[in-house]
Amino acid sequence: MPSRVKIGVVAMSLMVAAAPAFLRAASDPRDTSSPYGVLEYNPSWRQAEWNAAPIPADYAAYAAATVRHFKGRVKYWGIWNEPDSKTYWQPQDDMAAYSELLKMVYPVIKREDPAACLA
């Protein structure tokens, strides 16, 4: 795994590790809810703003590594956060770049974890 992808996966690991205790405390103990993983924003190593549209191939590699790592622990995944908002996605282009990103990333995620759901 490339080191730049590994950094994102390690950071998310820390959040997922804490999620079961939070879910138990916040819900019915019989609830087996899965944490919701959001694959979002640009890493600090990329020479771009945090909210710039990602490089699709890099993002797909990050998504694949992350979903593979959390298979069986995270079922629900979000691709970015509010890409229709200029605060979270630049430049705004009527969702054209985001639509292309989804077309690339969806099959990558399903290949890594066929049970994964994208919301």
Chimera marker file (.cmm) of the C-alpha trace (Angstrom):
<marker_set name="trace">
<marker id="1" x="0.000" y="0.000" z="0.000" r="1" g="1" b="0" radius="0.5"/>
<marker id="2" x="1.501" y="3.398" z="-0.898" r="1" g="1" b="0" radius="0.5"/>
<marker id="3" x="2.424" y="5.369" z="2.206" r="1" g="1" b="0" radius="0.5"/>
<marker id="4" x="0.123" y="8.260" z="1.322" r="1" g="1" b="0" radius="0.5"/>
<marker id="5" x="-2.849" y="5.881" z="1.167" r="1" g="1" b="0" radius="0.5"/>
<marker id="6" x="-1.735" y="4.157" z="4.363" r="1" g="1" b="0" radius="0.5"/>
<marker id="7" x="-1.830" y="7.435" z="6.316" r="1" g="1" b="0" radius="0.5"/>
<marker id="8" x="-5.525" y="7.916" z="5.512" r="1" g="1" b="0" radius="0.5"/>
<marker id="9" x="-6.356" y="4.329" z="6.414" r="1" g="1" b="0" radius="0.5"/>
<marker id="10" x="-4.523" y="4.583" z="9.753" r="1" g="1" b="0" radius="0.5"/>
<marker id="11" x="-6.353" y="7.798" z="10.649" r="1" g="1" b="0" radius="0.5"/>
<marker id="12" x="-9.699" y="6.215" z="9.851" r="1" g="1" b="0" radius="0.5"/>
<marker id="13" x="-8.730" y="3.098" z="11.853" r="1" g="1" b="0" radius="0.5"/>
<marker id="14" x="-8.546" y="5.188" z="14.989" r="1" g="1" b="0" radius="0.5"/>
<marker id="15" x="-12.073" y="6.497" z="14.441" r="1" g="1" b="0" radius="0.5"/>
<marker id="16" x="-13.544" y="3.080" z="13.633" r="1" g="1" b="0" radius="0.5"/>
<marker id="17" x="-11.858" y="1.541" z="16.677" r="1" g="1" b="0" radius="0.5"/>
<marker id="18" x="-13.787" y="3.965" z="18.895" r="1" g="1" b="0" radius="0.5"/>
<marker id="19" x="-17.091" y="3.601" z="17.014" r="1" g="1" b="0" radius="0.5"/>
<marker id="20" x="-18.405" y="0.336" z="18.582" r="1" g="1" b="0" radius="0.5"/>
<marker id="21" x="-18.274" y="1.790" z="22.098" r="1" g="1" b="0" radius="0.5"/>
<marker id="22" x="-19.974" y="4.957" z="20.903" r="1" g="1" b="0" radius="0.5"/>
<marker id="23" x="-22.666" y="2.998" z="19.070" r="1" g="1" b="0" radius="0.5"/>
<marker id="24" x="-23.339" y="0.831" z="22.131" r="1" g="1" b="0" radius="0.5"/>
<marker id="25" x="-23.611" y="3.889" z="24.356" r="1" g="1" b="0" radius="0.5"/>
<marker id="26" x="-25.809" y="5.808" z="21.922" r="1" g="1" b="0" radius="0.5"/>
<marker id="27" x="-28.235" y="3.096" z="20.895" r="1" g="1" b="0" radius="0.5"/>
<marker id="28" x="-30.027" y="-0.052" z="21.903" r="1" g="1" b="0" radius="0.5"/>
<marker id="29" x="-27.349" y="-2.634" z="22.857" r="1" g="1" b="0" radius="0.5"/>
<marker id="30" x="-29.013" y="-5.134" z="20.513" r="1" g="1" b="0" radius="0.5"/>
<marker id="31" x="-28.486" y="-2.776" z="17.576" r="1" g="1" b="0" radius="0.5"/>
<marker id="32" x="-25.724" y="-4.016" z="15.299" r="1" g="1" b="0" radius="0.5"/>
<marker id="33" x="-25.393" y="-0.805" z="13.328" r="1" g="1" b="0" radius="0.5"/>
<marker id="34" x="-22.306" y="-0.325" z="11.248" r="1" g="1" b="0" radius="0.5"/>
<marker id="35" x="-20.303" y="2.885" z="11.429" r="1" g="1" b="0" radius="0.5"/>
<marker id="36" x="-20.737" y="5.127" z="8.400" r="1" g="1" b="0" radius="0.5"/>
<marker id="37" x="-17.386" y="5.735" z="6.700" r="1" g="1" b="0" radius="0.5"/>
<marker id="38" x="-16.997" y="8.912" z="4.684" r="1" g="1" b="0" radius="0.5"/>
<marker id="39" x="-14.132" y="8.952" z="2.196" r="1" g="1" b="0" radius="0.5"/>
<marker id="40" x="-13.534" y="12.659" z="2.043" r="1" g="1" b="0" radius="0.5"/>
<marker id="41" x="-11.187" y="15.489" z="1.242" r="1" g="1" b="0" radius="0.5"/>
<marker id="42" x="-7.625" y="15.751" z="0.078" r="1" g="1" b="0" radius="0.5"/>
<marker id="43" x="-4.679" y="14.635" z="2.180" r="1" g="1" b="0" radius="0.5"/>
<marker id="44" x="-2.030" y="17.082" z="3.308" r="1" g="1" b="0" radius="0.5"/>
<marker id="45" x="0.569" y="15.605" z="0.911" r="1" g="1" b="0" radius="0.5"/>
<marker id="46" x="-1.424" y="16.702" z="-2.139" r="1" g="1" b="0" radius="0.5"/>
<marker id="47" x="-0.503" y="20.115" z="-3.459" r="1" g="1" b="0" radius="0.5"/>
<marker id="48" x="-4.110" y="21.335" z="-3.541" r="1" g="1" b="0" radius="0.5"/>
<marker id="49" x="-6.723" y="22.774" z="-1.246" r="1" g="1" b="0" radius="0.5"/>
<marker id="50" x="-8.408" y="20.261" z="1.059" r="1" g="1" b="0" radius="0.5"/>
<marker id="51" x="-11.695" y="20.707" z="-0.813" r="1" g="1" b="0" radius="0.5"/>
<marker id="52" x="-10.365" y="20.595" z="-4.391" r="1" g="1" b="0" radius="0.5"/>
<marker id="53" x="-11.810" y="17.896" z="-6.615" r="1" g="1" b="0" radius="0.5"/>
<marker id="54" x="-9.614" y="14.834" z="-6.066" r="1" g="1" b="0" radius="0.5"/>
<marker id="55" x="-7.388" y="13.094" z="-8.576" r="1" g="1" b="0" radius="0.5"/>
<marker id="56" x="-9.714" y="10.183" z="-9.466" r="1" g="1" b="0" radius="0.5"/>
<marker id="57" x="-7.050" y="7.449" z="-9.645" r="1" g="1" b="0" radius="0.5"/>
<marker id="58" x="-5.543" y="8.464" z="-6.284" r="1" g="1" b="0" radius="0.5"/>
<marker id="59" x="-8.971" y="8.674" z="-4.694" r="1" g="1" b="0" radius="0.5"/>
<marker id="60" x="-9.924" y="5.243" z="-6.073" r="1" g="1" b="0" radius="0.5"/>
<marker id="61" x="-6.723" y="3.755" z="-4.613" r="1" g="1" b="0" radius="0.5"/>
<marker id="62" x="-7.509" y="5.350" z="-1.241" r="1" g="1" b="0" radius="0.5"/>
<marker id="63" x="-11.103" y="4.068" z="-1.377" r="1" g="1" b="0" radius="0.5"/>
<marker id="64" x="-9.989" y="0.531" z="-2.286" r="1" g="1" b="0" radius="0.5"/>
<marker id="65" x="-7.408" y="0.353" z="0.494" r="1" g="1" b="0" radius="0.5"/>
<marker id="66" x="-9.775" y="1.804" z="3.075" r="1" g="1" b="0" radius="0.5"/>
<marker id="67" x="-12.742" y="-0.418" z="2.201" r="1" g="1" b="0" radius="0.5"/>
<marker id="68" x="-10.487" y="-3.490" z="2.098" r="1" g="1" b="0" radius="0.5"/>
<marker id="69" x="-9.089" y="-2.611" z="5.521" r="1" g="1" b="0" radius="0.5"/>
<marker id="70" x="-12.531" y="-2.142" z="7.092" r="1" g="1" b="0" radius="0.5"/>
<marker id="71" x="-14.353" y="-4.989" z="5.330" r="1" g="1" b="0" radius="0.5"/>
<marker id="72" x="-16.680" y="-6.618" z="7.836" r="1" g="1" b="0" radius="0.5"/>
<marker id="73" x="-16.525" y="-3.628" z="10.202" r="1" g="1" b="0" radius="0.5"/>
<marker id="74" x="-17.884" y="-0.779" z="8.048" r="1" g="1" b="0" radius="0.5"/>
<marker id="75" x="-20.726" y="-1.514" z="5.665" r="1" g="1" b="0" radius="0.5"/>
<marker id="76" x="-21.960" y="1.965" z="4.726" r="1" g="1" b="0" radius="0.5"/>
<marker id="77" x="-19.750" y="4.385" z="2.811" r="1" g="1" b="0" radius="0.5"/>
<marker id="78" x="-20.128" y="7.953" z="1.656" r="1" g="1" b="0" radius="0.5"/>
<marker id="79" x="-18.115" y="9.409" z="-1.201" r="1" g="1" b="0" radius="0.5"/>
<marker id="80" x="-16.939" y="12.874" z="-0.151" r="1" g="1" b="0" radius="0.5"/>
<marker id="81" x="-19.166" y="15.205" z="1.874" r="1" g="1" b="0" radius="0.5"/>
<marker id="82" x="-21.622" y="17.599" z="0.283" r="1" g="1" b="0" radius="0.5"/>
<marker id="83" x="-19.958" y="17.821" z="-3.137" r="1" g="1" b="0" radius="0.5"/>
<marker id="84" x="-22.747" y="20.151" z="-4.239" r="1" g="1" b="0" radius="0.5"/>
<marker id="85" x="-21.496" y="22.808" z="-1.815" r="1" g="1" b="0" radius="0.5"/>
<marker id="86" x="-18.738" y="25.216" z="-2.812" r="1" g="1" b="0" radius="0.5"/>
<marker id="87" x="-17.455" y="24.950" z="0.744" r="1" g="1" b="0" radius="0.5"/>
<marker id="88" x="-16.648" y="21.261" z="0.320" r="1" g="1" b="0" radius="0.5"/>
<marker id="89" x="-15.919" y="20.826" z="-3.417" r="1" g="1" b="0" radius="0.5"/>
<marker id="90" x="-14.020" y="23.152" z="-5.725" r="1" g="1" b="0" radius="0.5"/>
<marker id="91" x="-14.521" y="24.046" z="-8.445" r="1" g="1" b="0" radius="0.5"/>
<marker id="92" x="-18.278" y="23.660" z="-8.662" r="1" g="1" b="0" radius="0.5"/>
<marker id="93" x="-19.228" y="22.214" z="-12.050" r="1" g="1" b="0" radius="0.5"/>
<marker id="94" x="-22.834" y="21.060" z="-11.639" r="1" g="1" b="0" radius="0.5"/>
<marker id="95" x="-21.577" y="17.761" z="-10.190" r="1" g="1" b="0" radius="0.5"/>
<marker id="96" x="-19.848" y="16.676" z="-13.433" r="1" g="1" b="0" radius="0.5"/>
<marker id="97" x="-16.506" y="15.810" z="-11.788" r="1" g="1" b="0" radius="0.5"/>
<marker id="98" x="-18.251" y="14.195" z="-8.814" r="1" g="1" b="0" radius="0.5"/>
<marker id="99" x="-20.374" y="12.058" z="-11.155" r="1" g="1" b="0" radius="0.5"/>
<marker id="100" x="-17.220" y="10.863" z="-12.916" r="1" g="1" b="0" radius="0.5"/>
<marker id="101" x="-15.616" y="10.109" z="-9.552" r="1" g="1" b="0" radius="0.5"/>
<marker id="102" x="-18.635" y="8.012" z="-8.530" r="1" g="1" b="0" radius="0.5"/>
<marker id="103" x="-18.485" y="6.058" z="-11.782" r="1" g="1" b="0" radius="0.5"/>
<marker id="104" x="-14.854" y="5.209" z="-11.067" r="1" g="1" b="0" radius="0.5"/>
<marker id="105" x="-15.065" y="4.555" z="-7.329" r="1" g="1" b="0" radius="0.5"/>
<marker id="106" x="-18.323" y="2.584" z="-7.050" r="1" g="1" b="0" radius="0.5"/>
<marker id="107" x="-17.014" y="-0.551" z="-8.832" r="1" g="1" b="0" radius="0.5"/>
<marker id="108" x="-13.731" y="-0.315" z="-6.906" r="1" g="1" b="0" radius="0.5"/>
<marker id="109" x="-15.592" y="-0.356" z="-3.589" r="1" g="1" b="0" radius="0.5"/>
<marker id="110" x="-17.907" y="-3.189" z="-4.655" r="1" g="1" b="0" radius="0.5"/>
<marker id="111" x="-14.913" y="-5.232" z="-5.852" r="1" g="1" b="0" radius="0.5"/>
<marker id="112" x="-13.272" y="-4.865" z="-2.418" r="1" g="1" b="0" radius="0.5"/>
<marker id="113" x="-16.470" y="-5.541" z="-0.470" r="1" g="1" b="0" radius="0.5"/>
<marker id="114" x="-19.528" y="-6.751" z="-2.383" r="1" g="1" b="0" radius="0.5"/>
<marker id="115" x="-21.668" y="-6.179" z="0.748" r="1" g="1" b="0" radius="0.5"/>
<marker id="116" x="-20.693" y="-2.509" z="0.970" r="1" g="1" b="0" radius="0.5"/>
<marker id="117" x="-23.455" y="0.062" z="0.516" r="1" g="1" b="0" radius="0.5"/>
<marker id="118" x="-22.858" y="3.561" z="-0.778" r="1" g="1" b="0" radius="0.5"/>
<marker id="119" x="-25.074" y="6.289" z="0.589" r="1" g="1" b="0" radius="0.5"/>
<link id1="1" id2="2" r="1" g="1" b="0" radius="0.2"/>
<link id1="2" id2="3" r="1" g="1" b="0" radius="0.2"/>
<link id1="3" id2="4" r="1" g="1" b="0" radius="0.2"/>
<link id1="4" id2="5" r="1" g="1" b="0" radius="0.2"/>
<link id1="5" id2="6" r="1" g="1" b="0" radius="0.2"/>
<link id1="6" id2="7" r="1" g="1" b="0" radius="0.2"/>
<link id1="7" id2="8" r="1" g="1" b="0" radius="0.2"/>
<link id1="8" id2="9" r="1" g="1" b="0" radius="0.2"/>
<link id1="9" id2="10" r="1" g="1" b="0" radius="0.2"/>
<link id1="10" id2="11" r="1" g="1" b="0" radius="0.2"/>
<link id1="11" id2="12" r="1" g="1" b="0" radius="0.2"/>
<link id1="12" id2="13" r="1" g="1" b="0" radius="0.2"/>
<link id1="13" id2="14" r="1" g="1" b="0" radius="0.2"/>
<link id1="14" id2="15" r="1" g="1" b="0" radius="0.2"/>
<link id1="15" id2="16" r="1" g="1" b="0" radius="0.2"/>
<link id1="16" id2="17" r="1" g="1" b="0" radius="0.2"/>
<link id1="17" id2="18" r="1" g="1" b="0" radius="0.2"/>
<link id1="18" id2="19" r="1" g="1" b="0" radius="0.2"/>
<link id1="19" id2="20" r="1" g="1" b="0" radius="0.2"/>
<link id1="20" id2="21" r="1" g="1" b="0" radius="0.2"/>
<link id1="21" id2="22" r="1" g="1" b="0" radius="0.2"/>
<link id1="22" id2="23" r="1" g="1" b="0" radius="0.2"/>
<link id1="23" id2="24" r="1" g="1" b="0" radius="0.2"/>
<link id1="24" id2="25" r="1" g="1" b="0" radius="0.2"/>
<link id1="25" id2="26" r="1" g="1" b="0" radius="0.2"/>
<link id1="26" id2="27" r="1" g="1" b="0" radius="0.2"/>
<link id1="27" id2="28" r="1" g="1" b="0" radius="0.2"/>
<link id1="28" id2="29" r="1" g="1" b="0" radius="0.2"/>
<link id1="29" id2="30" r="1" g="1" b="0" radius="0.2"/>
<link id1="30" id2="31" r="1" g="1" b="0" radius="0.2"/>
<link id1="31" id2="32" r="1" g="1" b="0" radius="0.2"/>
<link id1="32" id2="33" r="1" g="1" b="0" radius="0.2"/>
<link id1="33" id2="34" r="1" g="1" b="0" radius="0.2"/>
<link id1="34" id2="35" r="1" g="1" b="0" radius="0.2"/>
<link id1="35" id2="36" r="1" g="1" b="0" radius="0.2"/>
<link id1="36" id2="37" r="1" g="1" b="0" radius="0.2"/>
<link id1="37" id2="38" r="1" g="1" b="0" radius="0.2"/>
<link id1="38" id2="39" r="1" g="1" b="0" radius="0.2"/>
<link id1="39" id2="40" r="1" g="1" b="0" radius="0.2"/>
<link id1="40" id2="41" r="1" g="1" b="0" radius="0.2"/>
<link id1="41" id2="42" r="1" g="1" b="0" radius="0.2"/>
<link id1="42" id2="43" r="1" g="1" b="0" radius="0.2"/>
<link id1="43" id2="44" r="1" g="1" b="0" radius="0.2"/>
<link id1="44" id2="45" r="1" g="1" b="0" radius="0.2"/>
<link id1="45" id2="46" r="1" g="1" b="0" radius="0.2"/>
<link id1="46" id2="47" r="1" g="1" b="0" radius="0.2"/>
<link id1="47" id2="48" r="1" g="1" b="0" radius="0.2"/>
<link id1="48" id2="49" r="1" g="1" b="0" radius="0.2"/>
<link id1="49" id2="50" r="1" g="1" b="0" radius="0.2"/>
<link id1="50" id2="51" r="1" g="1" b="0" radius="0.2"/>
<link id1="51" id2="52" r="1" g="1" b="0" radius="0.2"/>
<link id1="52" id2="53" r="1" g="1" b="0" radius="0.2"/>
<link id1="53" id2="54" r="1" g="1" b="0" radius="0.2"/>
<link id1="54" id2="55" r="1" g="1" b="0" radius="0.2"/>
<link id1="55" id2="56" r="1" g="1" b="0" radius="0.2"/>
<link id1="56" id2="57" r="1" g="1" b="0" radius="0.2"/>
<link id1="57" id2="58" r="1" g="1" b="0" radius="0.2"/>
<link id1="58" id2="59" r="1" g="1" b="0" radius="0.2"/>
<link id1="59" id2="60" r="1" g="1" b="0" radius="0.2"/>
<link id1="60" id2="61" r="1" g="1" b="0" radius="0.2"/>
<link id1="61" id2="62" r="1" g="1" b="0" radius="0.2"/>
<link id1="62" id2="63" r="1" g="1" b="0" radius="0.2"/>
<link id1="63" id2="64" r="1" g="1" b="0" radius="0.2"/>
<link id1="64" id2="65" r="1" g="1" b="0" radius="0.2"/>
<link id1="65" id2="66" r="1" g="1" b="0" radius="0.2"/>
<link id1="66" id2="67" r="1" g="1" b="0" radius="0.2"/>
<link id1="67" id2="68" r="1" g="1" b="0" radius="0.2"/>
<link id1="68" id2="69" r="1" g="1" b="0" radius="0.2"/>
<link id1="69" id2="70" r="1" g="1" b="0" radius="0.2"/>
<link id1="70" id2="71" r="1" g="1" b="0" radius="0.2"/>
<link id1="71" id2="72" r="1" g="1" b="0" radius="0.2"/>
<link id1="72" id2="73" r="1" g="1" b="0" radius="0.2"/>
<link id1="73" id2="74" r="1" g="1" b="0" radius="0.2"/>
<link id1="74" id2="75" r="1" g="1" b="0" radius="0.2"/>
<link id1="75" id2="76" r="1" g="1" b="0" radius="0.2"/>
<link id1="76" id2="77" r="1" g="1" b="0" radius="0.2"/>
<link id1="77" id2="78" r="1" g="1" b="0" radius="0.2"/>
<link id1="78" id2="79" r="1" g="1" b="0" radius="0.2"/>
<link id1="79" id2="80" r="1" g="1" b="0" radius="0.2"/>
<link id1="80" id2="81" r="1" g="1" b="0" radius="0.2"/>
<link id1="81" id2="82" r="1" g="1" b="0" radius="0.2"/>
<link id1="82" id2="83" r="1" g="1" b="0" radius="0.2"/>
<link id1="83" id2="84" r="1" g="1" b="0" radius="0.2"/>
<link id1="84" id2="85" r="1" g="1" b="0" radius="0.2"/>
<link id1="85" id2="86" r="1" g="1" b="0" radius="0.2"/>
<link id1="86" id2="87" r="1" g="1" b="0" radius="0.2"/>
<link id1="87" id2="88" r="1" g="1" b="0" radius="0.2"/>
<link id1="88" id2="89" r="1" g="1" b="0" radius="0.2"/>
<link id1="89" id2="90" r="1" g="1" b="0" radius="0.2"/>
<link id1="90" id2="91" r="1" g="1" b="0" radius="0.2"/>
<link id1="91" id2="92" r="1" g="1" b="0" radius="0.2"/>
<link id1="92" id2="93" r="1" g="1" b="0" radius="0.2"/>
<link id1="93" id2="94" r="1" g="1" b="0" radius="0.2"/>
<link id1="94" id2="95" r="1" g="1" b="0" radius="0.2"/>
<link id1="95" id2="96" r="1" g="1" b="0" radius="0.2"/>
<link id1="96" id2="97" r="1" g="1" b="0" radius="0.2"/>
<link id1="97" id2="98" r="1" g="1" b="0" radius="0.2"/>
<link id1="98" id2="99" r="1" g="1" b="0" radius="0.2"/>
<link id1="99" id2="100" r="1" g="1" b="0" radius="0.2"/>
<link id1="100" id2="101" r="1" g="1" b="0" radius="0.2"/>
<link id1="101" id2="102" r="1" g="1" b="0" radius="0.2"/>
<link id1="102" id2="103" r="1" g="1" b="0" radius="0.2"/>
<link id1="103" id2="104" r="1" g="1" b="0" radius="0.2"/>
<link id1="104" id2="105" r="1" g="1" b="0" radius="0.2"/>
<link id1="105" id2="106" r="1" g="1" b="0" radius="0.2"/>
<link id1="106" id2="107" r="1" g="1" b="0" radius="0.2"/>
<link id1="107" id2="108" r="1" g="1" b="0" radius="0.2"/>
<link id1="108" id2="109" r="1" g="1" b="0" radius="0.2"/>
<link id1="109" id2="110" r="1" g="1" b="0" radius="0.2"/>
<link id1="110" id2="111" r="1" g="1" b="0" radius="0.2"/>
<link id1="111" id2="112" r="1" g="1" b="0" radius="0.2"/>
<link id1="112" id2="113" r="1" g="1" b="0" radius="0.2"/>
<link id1="113" id2="114" r="1" g="1" b="0" radius="0.2"/>
<link id1="114" id2="115" r="1" g="1" b="0" radius="0.2"/>
<link id1="115" id2="116" r="1" g="1" b="0" radius="0.2"/>
<link id1="116" id2="117" r="1" g="1" b="0" radius="0.2"/>
<link id1="117" id2="118" r="1" g="1" b="0" radius="0.2"/>
<link id1="118" id2="119" r="1" g="1" b="0" radius="0.2"/>
</marker_set>
